[in-house]
Amino acid sequence: MRSELCNRCGSCVGLSGDRIRFGDREGKYLPEIREELSDAEYDRIWNACTGGRFDFPAMRKQIFGDTPGFHTYMGPYQELYIGHALDPGLREAGASGGILSAILIYLLEKGRIDGAVVTRMSRRKPWLTEPVIATSREAILEGAQSKYIITSVNEILGSIAAFEGRLAYVGLPGQVQSVRKLQQAGDRSVKNIKYIFGPFYGNTLHFSSVRSFLRSHGEKDHTRIRKLYFRYGEWPGNMRVEMDSGRIIELKKFHANYLIPFHIVRNSLYCTDFTNEFTDISGGDAWAPVYEERGKGFSLIIARSVAGRDLLKEMEKEGRIDLSPVTEQECIEMHSHGYDFKKRGAFIRTRFRKLLGKDIPDFGYELKGFPFSRIMMELVISTLFLVLGTGAARWMVERFSPEFIGRLFERSRTRWKRSTYRIKRNELG
Ligand SMILES: Cc1cc2nc3c(=O)[nH]c(=O)nc-3n(C[C@H](O)[C@H](O)[C@H](O)COP(=O)(O)OP(=O)(O)OC[C@H]3O[C@@H](n4cnc5c(N)ncnc54)[C@H](O)[C@@H]3O)c2cc1C
């Protein structure tokens, strides 16, 4: 909890019967023990924790066995697609192609699940997120779109256990991994979960990012937020804040990315799972000029389990989604910067941590042997994260217009993407 490795998945909170709770959700958002638990209860929670330990190869073997496809960056898969929901409303409501929400709605309508675990913006505090069990199309859509501040889906493990019926579950990699560990242990809290889906995962931000964004626009009180979106409007969408006063503040998603180095949650830097490798189906944005220029919304979809693949094919046949197969190489090139960040950067950053004598995560595998230039590049990136994460740097950036900083950030990102384009051909070690 204090090691910077906590990914806030929420399992400890969800399994503790309210004796562990998240502290200041607008601050560090860390679990706090309010009342001691028994040794057996701690063991159960410790087993579900994925911040410190999760054995990728062993879990992969156990869940998926042999699959037709596997890539160290993307994990195991049956098939790879670019796609989107065919219902235009659904497609627009989603973060990219609306695929994840379309799948949940399809399963619900077919009676294959009775509810879906999704994350929506809180009704009581619309600037924070909250997990819910959605039992209608409307409720699933309320949870659509990506939330880039901390979410702790597994804090509702108690409600999941008490739910009468079958569930689909959507979570980030650390959250999904925790559910997998609980399933492996035969834990009663996850017995209702029949399908697991999830978005790709670059990083999450502290709530300070929202506060800083507001301050840059001259708004001092975040409790005046009426609605907060991270991907509003046509893909890739805008960060949009609607205030009680009626004021609307909007910034292109790519420009709002400038908040990342100032407010990134440190665990994101050590997480090596970019594509949500333990889901039945995972989805990310189809980042490629050919799709980005067309707008509307396209997802890159990885069908990992046989059940996931069959479900996608069935939905395609019934005219619910559009799917076009893509090659492994196209996928790698589309997210080369993401893989570079997670499958190279994270391992190098972890080694830096080890050199400093800090706790490091054990994922049961390690990638190494990167070129010296890449290690030097990481030194620069890590120093930037350290410097830009300070109060002084955050204060400084708020003196500039977010549009200006955003444009600067987007240009740097494009350069980074170009420089990592050929990542697959480079020596991995
Ligand atoms: C924090 C975060 C980081 C991401 N980083 C990348 C990236 O670097 N590259 C990339 O290609 N894609 C990334 N994505 C995924 C991308 O933004 C889309 O979520 C993905 O393309 C699926 O789109 P969709 O339209 O099918 O999903 P939708 O139909 O919009 O459904 C999204 C589902 O995910 C759930 N969800 C949303 N946010 C969260 C959250 N924070 N925690 C738990 N569940 C959540 C929703 O409740 C919903 O059920 C990220 C997503 C998140 C949440």
Ligand as a Chemical Component Dictionary entry (heavy atoms), coordinates in Angstrom:
data_LIG
# 
_chem_comp.id                   LIG 
_chem_comp.type                 NON-POLYMER 
_chem_comp.pdbx_formal_charge   0 
_chem_comp.three_letter_code    LIG 
# 
loop_
_chem_comp_atom.comp_id 
_chem_comp_atom.atom_id 
_chem_comp_atom.alt_atom_id 
_chem_comp_atom.type_symbol 
_chem_comp_atom.charge 
_chem_comp_atom.model_Cartn_x 
_chem_comp_atom.model_Cartn_y 
_chem_comp_atom.model_Cartn_z 
_chem_comp_atom.pdbx_ordinal 
LIG C1  C1  C 0 -7.233  4.442  -18.013 1  
LIG C2  C2  C 0 -7.292  4.030  -19.463 2  
LIG C3  C3  C 0 -6.151  4.113  -20.243 3  
LIG C4  C4  C 0 -6.191  3.737  -21.596 4  
LIG N1  N1  N 0 -5.062  3.813  -22.359 5  
LIG C5  C5  C 0 -5.106  3.447  -23.666 6  
LIG C6  C6  C 0 -3.955  3.545  -24.484 7  
LIG O1  O1  O 0 -2.885  3.966  -24.033 8  
LIG N2  N2  N 0 -4.057  3.134  -25.784 9  
LIG C7  C7  C 0 -5.221  2.662  -26.306 10 
LIG O2  O2  O 0 -5.275  2.314  -27.479 11 
LIG N3  N3  N 0 -6.327  2.551  -25.538 12 
LIG C8  C8  C 0 -6.297  2.928  -24.250 13 
LIG N4  N4  N 0 -7.418  2.834  -23.477 14 
LIG C9  C9  C 0 -8.621  2.173  -24.042 15 
LIG C10 C10 C 0 -9.504  3.078  -24.877 16 
LIG O3  O3  O 0 -9.593  4.366  -24.296 17 
LIG C11 C11 C 0 -10.908 2.488  -24.961 18 
LIG O4  O4  O 0 -11.386 2.214  -23.684 19 
LIG C12 C12 C 0 -10.949 1.218  -25.723 20 
LIG O5  O5  O 0 -10.560 1.511  -27.029 21 
LIG C13 C13 C 0 -12.343 0.559  -25.704 22 
LIG O6  O6  O 0 -13.222 1.391  -26.366 23 
LIG P1  P1  P 0 -14.760 1.016  -26.551 24 
LIG O7  O7  O 0 -15.392 2.143  -27.299 25 
LIG O8  O8  O 0 -14.884 -0.358 -27.061 26 
LIG O9  O9  O 0 -15.220 1.009  -25.024 27 
LIG P2  P2  P 0 -16.592 1.538  -24.396 28 
LIG O10 O10 O 0 -17.754 0.989  -25.121 29 
LIG O11 O11 O 0 -16.488 2.997  -24.180 30 
LIG O12 O12 O 0 -16.513 0.791  -22.980 31 
LIG C14 C14 C 0 -15.480 1.045  -22.091 32 
LIG C15 C15 C 0 -15.694 0.148  -20.888 33 
LIG O13 O13 O 0 -14.557 0.286  -20.043 34 
LIG C16 C16 C 0 -14.990 0.656  -18.729 35 
LIG N5  N5  N 0 -14.013 1.614  -18.226 36 
LIG C17 C17 C 0 -13.731 2.830  -18.718 37 
LIG N6  N6  N 0 -12.761 3.407  -18.006 38 
LIG C18 C18 C 0 -12.452 2.540  -17.033 39 
LIG C19 C19 C 0 -11.532 2.583  -15.976 40 
LIG N7  N7  N 0 -10.716 3.631  -15.788 41 
LIG N8  N8  N 0 -11.479 1.535  -15.138 42 
LIG C20 C20 C 0 -12.267 0.458  -15.317 43 
LIG N9  N9  N 0 -13.155 0.354  -16.327 44 
LIG C21 C21 C 0 -13.248 1.396  -17.152 45 
LIG C22 C22 C 0 -16.336 1.311  -18.926 46 
LIG O14 O14 O 0 -17.118 1.221  -17.761 47 
LIG C23 C23 C 0 -16.917 0.551  -20.094 48 
LIG O15 O15 O 0 -17.586 -0.589 -19.681 49 
LIG C24 C24 C 0 -7.405  3.251  -22.142 50 
LIG C25 C25 C 0 -8.551  3.170  -21.340 51 
LIG C26 C26 C 0 -8.501  3.555  -20.022 52 
LIG C27 C27 C 0 -9.744  3.453  -19.186 53 
# 
loop_
_chem_comp_bond.comp_id 
_chem_comp_bond.atom_id_1 
_chem_comp_bond.atom_id_2 
_chem_comp_bond.value_order 
_chem_comp_bond.pdbx_ordinal 
LIG C1  C2  SING 1  
LIG C2  C3  SING 2  
LIG C2  C26 DOUB 3  
LIG C3  C4  DOUB 4  
LIG C4  N1  SING 5  
LIG C4  C24 SING 6  
LIG N1  C5  DOUB 7  
LIG C5  C6  SING 8  
LIG C5  C8  SING 9  
LIG C6  O1  DOUB 10 
LIG C6  N2  SING 11 
LIG N2  C7  SING 12 
LIG C7  O2  DOUB 13 
LIG C7  N3  SING 14 
LIG N3  C8  DOUB 15 
LIG C8  N4  SING 16 
LIG N4  C9  SING 17 
LIG N4  C24 SING 18 
LIG C9  C10 SING 19 
LIG C10 O3  SING 20 
LIG C10 C11 SING 21 
LIG C11 O4  SING 22 
LIG C11 C12 SING 23 
LIG C12 O5  SING 24 
LIG C12 C13 SING 25 
LIG C13 O6  SING 26 
LIG O6  P1  SING 27 
LIG P1  O7  DOUB 28 
LIG P1  O8  SING 29 
LIG P1  O9  SING 30 
LIG O9  P2  SING 31 
LIG P2  O10 DOUB 32 
LIG P2  O11 SING 33 
LIG P2  O12 SING 34 
LIG O12 C14 SING 35 
LIG C14 C15 SING 36 
LIG C15 O13 SING 37 
LIG C15 C23 SING 38 
LIG O13 C16 SING 39 
LIG C16 N5  SING 40 
LIG C16 C22 SING 41 
LIG N5  C17 SING 42 
LIG N5  C21 SING 43 
LIG C17 N6  DOUB 44 
LIG N6  C18 SING 45 
LIG C18 C19 SING 46 
LIG C18 C21 DOUB 47 
LIG C19 N7  SING 48 
LIG C19 N8  DOUB 49 
LIG N8  C20 SING 50 
LIG C20 N9  DOUB 51 
LIG N9  C21 SING 52 
LIG C22 O14 SING 53 
LIG C22 C23 SING 54 
LIG C23 O15 SING 55 
LIG C24 C25 DOUB 56 
LIG C25 C26 SING 57 
LIG C26 C27 SING 58 
# 
